[in-house]
Amino acid sequence: MYKLIATSTLAVFLIACSPKEEVKTVQFYLDNEDALELKMAYCKNNPGKAMTDENCINSLEASSKLKDKVMFGEGFKVDYSSLDKEKG
């Protein structure tokens, strides 16, 4: 019984202390399209994690901004602030 408790405690400790992936900014993904493509592929294959993973969220935002840029040109800016007000 003691071995089971010790092993379980050790496993929890190792999982909790495992290194986490550095959170990349939206700008990082805009500047590094290869990293953006890799992260987007990962997030598409892990949709459950994509909803809570900060890097998935930031890469999705960067992808959206790049699509807006392609569709509407360099100077186009979308104002999403009215959407935030509707939520509150």
A tleap script that builds the chain and sets N, CA, C and O, in Angstrom:
source leaprc.protein.ff14SB
mol = sequence {
  NMET TYR LYS LEU ILE ALA THR SER THR LEU
  ALA VAL PHE LEU ILE ALA CYS SER PRO LYS
  GLU GLU VAL LYS THR VAL GLN PHE TYR LEU
  ASP ASN GLU ASP ALA LEU GLU LEU LYS MET
  ALA TYR CYS LYS ASN ASN PRO GLY LYS ALA
  MET THR ASP GLU ASN CYS ILE ASN SER LEU
  GLU ALA SER SER LYS LEU LYS ASP LYS VAL
  MET PHE GLY GLU GLY PHE LYS VAL ASP TYR
  SER SER LEU ASP LYS GLU LYS CGLY
}
set mol.1.N position { 0.822 -1.193 0.000 }
set mol.1.CA position { 0.000 0.000 0.000 }
set mol.1.C position { 0.867 1.258 0.000 }
set mol.1.O position { 0.584 2.234 -0.695 }
set mol.2.N position { 1.944 1.202 0.812 }
set mol.2.CA position { 2.854 2.335 0.875 }
set mol.2.C position { 3.464 2.628 -0.498 }
set mol.2.O position { 3.601 3.789 -0.883 }
set mol.3.N position { 3.830 1.574 -1.238 }
set mol.3.CA position { 4.428 1.750 -2.568 }
set mol.3.C position { 3.439 2.409 -3.532 }
set mol.3.O position { 3.823 3.249 -4.346 }
set mol.4.N position { 2.181 2.028 -3.433 }
set mol.4.CA position { 1.158 2.612 -4.299 }
set mol.4.C position { 1.000 4.107 -4.017 }
set mol.4.O position { 0.924 4.911 -4.945 }
set mol.5.N position { 0.951 4.472 -2.752 }
set mol.5.CA position { 0.816 5.891 -2.384 }
set mol.5.C position { 2.047 6.674 -2.822 }
set mol.5.O position { 1.925 7.777 -3.355 }
set mol.6.N position { 3.229 6.111 -2.601 }
set mol.6.CA position { 4.468 6.780 -2.987 }
set mol.6.C position { 4.552 6.943 -4.503 }
set mol.6.O position { 4.953 7.998 -4.994 }
set mol.7.N position { 4.180 5.915 -5.233 }
set mol.7.CA position { 4.209 5.967 -6.693 }
set mol.7.C position { 3.197 6.981 -7.217 }
set mol.7.O position { 3.504 7.736 -8.140 }
set mol.8.N position { 2.013 7.008 -6.651 }
set mol.8.CA position { 0.983 7.958 -7.070 }
set mol.8.C position { 1.407 9.387 -6.794 }
set mol.8.O position { 1.212 10.272 -7.628 }
set mol.9.N position { 1.985 9.613 -5.623 }
set mol.9.CA position { 2.461 10.947 -5.257 }
set mol.9.C position { 3.562 11.398 -6.205 }
set mol.9.O position { 3.571 12.546 -6.647 }
set mol.10.N position { 4.481 10.509 -6.515 }
set mol.10.CA position { 5.564 10.827 -7.432 }
set mol.10.C position { 5.022 11.137 -8.825 }
set mol.10.O position { 5.486 12.077 -9.470 }
set mol.11.N position { 4.067 10.376 -9.286 }
set mol.11.CA position { 3.481 10.602 -10.611 }
set mol.11.C position { 2.799 11.965 -10.679 }
set mol.11.O position { 2.959 12.692 -11.660 }
set mol.12.N position { 2.049 12.310 -9.652 }
set mol.12.CA position { 1.373 13.614 -9.616 }
set mol.12.C position { 2.404 14.731 -9.618 }
set mol.12.O position { 2.242 15.725 -10.327 }
set mol.13.N position { 3.459 14.579 -8.835 }
set mol.13.CA position { 4.519 15.581 -8.769 }
set mol.13.C position { 5.188 15.763 -10.128 }
set mol.13.O position { 5.411 16.895 -10.558 }
set mol.14.N position { 5.506 14.682 -10.799 }
set mol.14.CA position { 6.179 14.770 -12.099 }
set mol.14.C position { 5.293 15.409 -13.159 }
set mol.14.O position { 5.770 16.190 -13.982 }
set mol.15.N position { 4.020 15.083 -13.140 }
set mol.15.CA position { 3.087 15.681 -14.104 }
set mol.15.C position { 2.936 17.173 -13.844 }
set mol.15.O position { 2.938 17.971 -14.781 }
set mol.16.N position { 2.808 17.552 -12.588 }
set mol.16.CA position { 2.626 18.960 -12.232 }
set mol.16.C position { 3.866 19.784 -12.541 }
set mol.16.O position { 3.757 20.971 -12.849 }
set mol.17.N position { 5.026 19.182 -12.464 }
set mol.17.CA position { 6.275 19.916 -12.673 }
set mol.17.C position { 6.818 19.786 -14.088 }
set mol.17.O position { 7.907 20.284 -14.375 }
set mol.18.N position { 6.091 19.136 -14.965 }
set mol.18.CA position { 6.575 18.992 -16.329 }
set mol.18.C position { 6.620 20.368 -17.002 }
set mol.18.O position { 5.754 21.207 -16.756 }
set mol.19.N position { 7.619 20.597 -17.842 }
set mol.19.CA position { 7.747 21.919 -18.462 }
set mol.19.C position { 6.568 22.209 -19.394 }
set mol.19.O position { 6.148 21.362 -20.182 }
set mol.20.N position { 6.062 23.410 -19.279 }
set mol.20.CA position { 4.946 23.816 -20.133 }
set mol.20.C position { 5.503 24.545 -21.343 }
set mol.20.O position { 6.573 25.151 -21.289 }
set mol.21.N position { 4.766 24.476 -22.418 }
set mol.21.CA position { 5.160 25.161 -23.643 }
set mol.21.C position { 5.067 26.671 -23.424 }
set mol.21.O position { 4.105 27.170 -22.840 }
set mol.22.N position { 6.068 27.374 -23.895 }
set mol.22.CA position { 6.066 28.836 -23.792 }
set mol.22.C position { 4.903 29.392 -24.600 }
set mol.22.O position { 4.663 28.967 -25.731 }
set mol.23.N position { 4.187 30.338 -24.020 }
set mol.23.CA position { 3.062 30.956 -24.724 }
set mol.23.C position { 3.612 31.963 -25.726 }
set mol.23.O position { 4.335 32.892 -25.368 }
set mol.24.N position { 3.256 31.757 -26.979 }
set mol.24.CA position { 3.674 32.641 -28.066 }
set mol.24.C position { 2.576 33.676 -28.309 }
set mol.24.O position { 1.392 33.391 -28.130 }
set mol.25.N position { 2.974 34.859 -28.710 }
set mol.25.CA position { 2.008 35.925 -28.968 }
set mol.25.C position { 1.432 35.795 -30.376 }
set mol.25.O position { 1.954 35.064 -31.217 }
set mol.26.N position { 0.351 36.519 -30.604 }
set mol.26.CA position { -0.238 36.586 -31.949 }
set mol.26.C position { 0.804 37.134 -32.919 }
set mol.26.O position { 0.941 36.638 -34.037 }
set mol.27.N position { 1.537 38.160 -32.486 }
set mol.27.CA position { 2.558 38.763 -33.352 }
set mol.27.C position { 3.639 37.750 -33.719 }
set mol.27.O position { 4.133 37.757 -34.846 }
set mol.28.N position { 4.012 36.876 -32.774 }
set mol.28.CA position { 4.993 35.833 -33.079 }
set mol.28.C position { 4.510 34.984 -34.242 }
set mol.28.O position { 5.263 34.711 -35.178 }
set mol.29.N position { 3.252 34.567 -34.179 }
set mol.29.CA position { 2.711 33.717 -35.247 }
set mol.29.C position { 2.567 34.484 -36.555 }
set mol.29.O position { 2.710 33.898 -37.628 }
set mol.30.N position { 2.288 35.782 -36.487 }
set mol.30.CA position { 2.225 36.587 -37.709 }
set mol.30.C position { 3.603 36.685 -38.365 }
set mol.30.O position { 3.717 36.699 -39.591 }
set mol.31.N position { 4.639 36.752 -37.543 }
set mol.31.CA position { 6.010 36.888 -38.049 }
set mol.31.C position { 6.633 35.552 -38.438 }
set mol.31.O position { 7.627 35.530 -39.163 }
set mol.32.N position { 6.066 34.429 -37.968 }
set mol.32.CA position { 6.641 33.100 -38.203 }
set mol.32.C position { 5.570 32.169 -38.765 }
set mol.32.O position { 4.968 31.384 -38.033 }
set mol.33.N position { 5.346 32.264 -40.054 }
set mol.33.CA position { 4.264 31.496 -40.668 }
set mol.33.C position { 4.486 29.983 -40.601 }
set mol.33.O position { 3.519 29.221 -40.578 }
set mol.34.N position { 5.741 29.539 -40.569 }
set mol.34.CA position { 6.002 28.096 -40.427 }
set mol.34.C position { 5.516 27.610 -39.063 }
set mol.34.O position { 4.884 26.559 -38.960 }
set mol.35.N position { 5.815 28.382 -38.019 }
set mol.35.CA position { 5.348 28.028 -36.670 }
set mol.35.C position { 3.822 28.080 -36.613 }
set mol.35.O position { 3.187 27.258 -35.952 }
set mol.36.N position { 3.245 29.049 -37.310 }
set mol.36.CA position { 1.785 29.169 -37.359 }
set mol.36.C position { 1.162 27.920 -37.989 }
set mol.36.O position { 0.194 27.374 -37.459 }
set mol.37.N position { 1.707 27.477 -39.099 }
set mol.37.CA position { 1.169 26.297 -39.778 }
set mol.37.C position { 1.290 25.042 -38.904 }
set mol.37.O position { 0.366 24.231 -38.843 }
set mol.38.N position { 2.427 24.891 -38.235 }
set mol.38.CA position { 2.615 23.727 -37.362 }
set mol.38.C position { 1.623 23.746 -36.204 }
set mol.38.O position { 1.015 22.723 -35.891 }
set mol.39.N position { 1.458 24.901 -35.569 }
set mol.39.CA position { 0.553 24.988 -34.428 }
set mol.39.C position { -0.890 24.798 -34.876 }
set mol.39.O position { -1.663 24.141 -34.179 }
set mol.40.N position { -1.270 25.357 -36.020 }
set mol.40.CA position { -2.635 25.192 -36.516 }
set mol.40.C position { -2.915 23.724 -36.820 }
set mol.40.O position { -4.012 23.237 -36.546 }
set mol.41.N position { -1.946 23.016 -37.378 }
set mol.41.CA position { -2.127 21.589 -37.658 }
set mol.41.C position { -2.304 20.816 -36.353 }
set mol.41.O position { -3.158 19.934 -36.260 }
set mol.42.N position { -1.499 21.146 -35.353 }
set mol.42.CA position { -1.629 20.493 -34.048 }
set mol.42.C position { -3.011 20.748 -33.451 }
set mol.42.O position { -3.657 19.828 -32.950 }
set mol.43.N position { -3.454 21.993 -33.508 }
set mol.43.CA position { -4.734 22.373 -32.900 }
set mol.43.C position { -5.915 21.722 -33.623 }
set mol.43.O position { -6.898 21.334 -32.990 }
set mol.44.N position { -5.816 21.604 -34.952 }
set mol.44.CA position { -6.891 20.956 -35.708 }
set mol.44.C position { -7.000 19.473 -35.369 }
set mol.44.O position { -8.088 18.899 -35.398 }
set mol.45.N position { -5.865 18.862 -35.049 }
set mol.45.CA position { -5.868 17.444 -34.694 }
set mol.45.C position { -6.209 17.204 -33.229 }
set mol.45.O position { -6.419 16.061 -32.826 }
set mol.46.N position { -6.267 18.261 -32.431 }
set mol.46.CA position { -6.579 18.163 -31.005 }
set mol.46.C position { -7.633 19.203 -30.634 }
set mol.46.O position { -7.341 20.115 -29.860 }
set mol.47.N position { -8.843 19.091 -31.163 }
set mol.47.CA position { -9.843 20.143 -30.958 }
set mol.47.C position { -10.224 20.365 -29.499 }
set mol.47.O position { -10.566 21.486 -29.125 }
set mol.48.N position { -10.174 19.342 -28.675 }
set mol.48.CA position { -10.484 19.522 -27.259 }
set mol.48.C position { -9.473 20.406 -26.568 }
set mol.48.O position { -9.832 21.229 -25.727 }
set mol.49.N position { -8.220 20.242 -26.914 }
set mol.49.CA position { -7.149 21.055 -26.339 }
set mol.49.C position { -7.137 22.450 -26.955 }
set mol.49.O position { -6.772 23.420 -26.291 }
set mol.50.N position { -7.526 22.552 -28.193 }
set mol.50.CA position { -7.476 23.832 -28.909 }
set mol.50.C position { -8.335 24.899 -28.243 }
set mol.50.O position { -8.027 26.087 -28.332 }
set mol.51.N position { -9.396 24.490 -27.583 }
set mol.51.CA position { -10.304 25.454 -26.969 }
set mol.51.C position { -9.704 26.119 -25.735 }
set mol.51.O position { -10.133 27.205 -25.345 }
set mol.52.N position { -8.709 25.472 -25.116 }
set mol.52.CA position { -8.131 26.024 -23.893 }
set mol.52.C position { -6.652 26.345 -24.004 }
set mol.52.O position { -6.111 27.030 -23.136 }
set mol.53.N position { -5.991 25.876 -25.032 }
set mol.53.CA position { -4.561 26.098 -25.202 }
set mol.53.C position { -4.304 27.514 -25.695 }
set mol.53.O position { -4.816 27.903 -26.745 }
set mol.54.N position { -3.513 28.296 -24.950 }
set mol.54.CA position { -3.272 29.691 -25.307 }
set mol.54.C position { -2.596 29.832 -26.672 }
set mol.54.O position { -2.889 30.763 -27.421 }
set mol.55.N position { -1.691 28.903 -26.990 }
set mol.55.CA position { -1.016 28.978 -28.284 }
set mol.55.C position { -1.964 28.647 -29.431 }
set mol.55.O position { -1.831 29.208 -30.519 }
set mol.56.N position { -2.909 27.752 -29.209 }
set mol.56.CA position { -3.909 27.475 -30.243 }
set mol.56.C position { -4.772 28.716 -30.476 }
set mol.56.O position { -5.064 29.074 -31.618 }
set mol.57.N position { -5.170 29.359 -29.398 }
set mol.57.CA position { -5.994 30.555 -29.511 }
set mol.57.C position { -5.220 31.669 -30.221 }
set mol.57.O position { -5.764 32.339 -31.099 }
set mol.58.N position { -3.956 31.868 -29.846 }
set mol.58.CA position { -3.157 32.922 -30.473 }
set mol.58.C position { -2.858 32.618 -31.939 }
set mol.58.O position { -2.841 33.528 -32.768 }
set mol.59.N position { -2.625 31.355 -32.263 }
set mol.59.CA position { -2.362 31.015 -33.666 }
set mol.59.C position { -3.628 31.173 -34.503 }
set mol.59.O position { -3.554 31.579 -35.663 }
set mol.60.N position { -4.776 30.862 -33.936 }
set mol.60.CA position { -6.042 31.051 -34.647 }
set mol.60.C position { -6.290 32.536 -34.922 }
set mol.60.O position { -6.736 32.906 -36.008 }
set mol.61.N position { -6.002 33.373 -33.944 }
set mol.61.CA position { -6.160 34.823 -34.132 }
set mol.61.C position { -5.207 35.334 -35.214 }
set mol.61.O position { -5.592 36.150 -36.051 }
set mol.62.N position { -3.963 34.849 -35.193 }
set mol.62.CA position { -2.995 35.257 -36.210 }
set mol.62.C position { -3.450 34.810 -37.593 }
set mol.62.O position { -3.331 35.561 -38.561 }
set mol.63.N position { -3.966 33.603 -37.688 }
set mol.63.CA position { -4.464 33.088 -38.962 }
set mol.63.C position { -5.618 33.950 -39.474 }
set mol.63.O position { -5.694 34.256 -40.664 }
set mol.64.N position { -6.496 34.331 -38.581 }
set mol.64.CA position { -7.631 35.182 -38.947 }
set mol.64.C position { -7.148 36.540 -39.462 }
set mol.64.O position { -7.667 37.059 -40.450 }
set mol.65.N position { -6.157 37.103 -38.786 }
set mol.65.CA position { -5.617 38.400 -39.215 }
set mol.65.C position { -4.955 38.295 -40.587 }
set mol.65.O position { -5.090 39.193 -41.418 }
set mol.66.N position { -4.238 37.191 -40.819 }
set mol.66.CA position { -3.606 37.005 -42.133 }
set mol.66.C position { -4.648 36.868 -43.235 }
set mol.66.O position { -4.467 37.390 -44.335 }
set mol.67.N position { -5.740 36.164 -42.939 }
set mol.67.CA position { -6.809 36.028 -43.932 }
set mol.67.C position { -7.462 37.368 -44.222 }
set mol.67.O position { -7.758 37.670 -45.378 }
set mol.68.N position { -7.694 38.182 -43.190 }
set mol.68.CA position { -8.248 39.521 -43.392 }
set mol.68.C position { -7.320 40.361 -44.272 }
set mol.68.O position { -7.770 41.097 -45.151 }
set mol.69.N position { -6.021 40.234 -44.018 }
set mol.69.CA position { -5.025 40.986 -44.779 }
set mol.69.C position { -5.047 40.586 -46.254 }
set mol.69.O position { -4.953 41.438 -47.137 }
set mol.70.N position { -5.172 39.289 -46.510 }
set mol.70.CA position { -5.201 38.792 -47.891 }
set mol.70.C position { -6.493 39.228 -48.582 }
set mol.70.O position { -6.472 39.646 -49.739 }
set mol.71.N position { -7.612 39.129 -47.872 }
set mol.71.CA position { -8.900 39.435 -48.478 }
set mol.71.C position { -9.121 40.932 -48.691 }
set mol.71.O position { -9.668 41.346 -49.713 }
set mol.72.N position { -8.690 41.745 -47.713 }
set mol.72.CA position { -9.051 43.155 -47.739 }
set mol.72.C position { -7.875 44.104 -47.906 }
set mol.72.O position { -8.075 45.311 -48.040 }
set mol.73.N position { -6.676 43.594 -47.902 }
set mol.73.CA position { -5.513 44.452 -48.086 }
set mol.73.C position { -4.844 44.809 -46.773 }
set mol.73.O position { -5.347 44.521 -45.687 }
set mol.74.N position { -3.711 45.437 -46.908 }
set mol.74.CA position { -2.854 45.750 -45.767 }
set mol.74.C position { -3.493 46.711 -44.776 }
set mol.74.O position { -3.361 46.523 -43.567 }
set mol.75.N position { -4.183 47.736 -45.264 }
set mol.75.CA position { -4.698 48.774 -44.383 }
set mol.75.C position { -6.030 48.455 -43.725 }
set mol.75.O position { -6.531 49.255 -42.935 }
set mol.76.N position { -6.610 47.313 -44.032 }
set mol.76.CA position { -7.935 46.973 -43.511 }
set mol.76.C position { -7.844 46.566 -42.048 }
set mol.76.O position { -7.013 45.737 -41.678 }
set mol.77.N position { -8.699 47.150 -41.219 }
set mol.77.CA position { -8.751 46.775 -39.806 }
set mol.77.C position { -10.192 46.502 -39.439 }
set mol.77.O position { -11.095 47.248 -39.819 }
set mol.78.N position { -10.398 45.441 -38.709 }
set mol.78.CA position { -11.738 45.082 -38.255 }
set mol.78.C position { -11.869 45.511 -36.805 }
set mol.78.O position { -10.992 45.231 -35.987 }
set mol.79.N position { -12.963 46.190 -36.486 }
set mol.79.CA position { -13.211 46.622 -35.119 }
set mol.79.C position { -14.158 45.619 -34.450 }
set mol.79.O position { -15.358 45.589 -34.726 }
set mol.80.N position { -13.583 44.803 -33.569 }
set mol.80.CA position { -14.366 43.788 -32.870 }
set mol.80.C position { -14.871 44.277 -31.506 }
set mol.80.O position { -15.507 43.516 -30.776 }
set mol.81.N position { -14.596 45.522 -31.162 }
set mol.81.CA position { -14.935 45.998 -29.830 }
set mol.81.C position { -16.448 45.966 -29.575 }
set mol.81.O position { -16.868 45.767 -28.436 }
set mol.82.N position { -17.257 46.153 -30.591 }
set mol.82.CA position { -18.706 46.131 -30.375 }
set mol.82.C position { -19.182 44.727 -29.992 }
set mol.82.O position { -20.188 44.583 -29.298 }
set mol.83.N position { -18.466 43.700 -30.437 }
set mol.83.CA position { -18.819 42.334 -30.065 }
set mol.83.C position { -18.561 42.086 -28.592 }
set mol.83.O position { -19.325 41.379 -27.934 }
set mol.84.N position { -17.489 42.663 -28.072 }
set mol.84.CA position { -17.179 42.503 -26.657 }
set mol.84.C position { -18.245 43.168 -25.789 }
set mol.84.O position { -18.592 42.647 -24.729 }
set mol.85.N position { -18.763 44.304 -26.226 }
set mol.85.CA position { -19.787 45.019 -25.468 }
set mol.85.C position { -21.097 44.234 -25.425 }
set mol.85.O position { -21.824 44.285 -24.434 }
set mol.86.N position { -21.397 43.504 -26.509 }
set mol.86.CA position { -22.623 42.716 -26.556 }
set mol.86.C position { -22.594 41.567 -25.569 }
set mol.86.O position { -23.629 41.193 -25.017 }
set mol.87.N position { -21.398 40.996 -25.339 }
set mol.87.CA position { -21.262 39.879 -24.411 }
set mol.87.C position { -21.528 40.321 -22.981 }
set mol.87.O position { -22.171 39.602 -22.217 }
set mol.88.N position { -21.037 41.505 -22.614 }
set mol.88.CA position { -21.095 41.982 -21.226 }
set mol.88.C position { -22.415 42.462 -20.874 }
set mol.88.O position { -22.632 42.896 -19.743 }
savepdb mol mol.pdb
quit
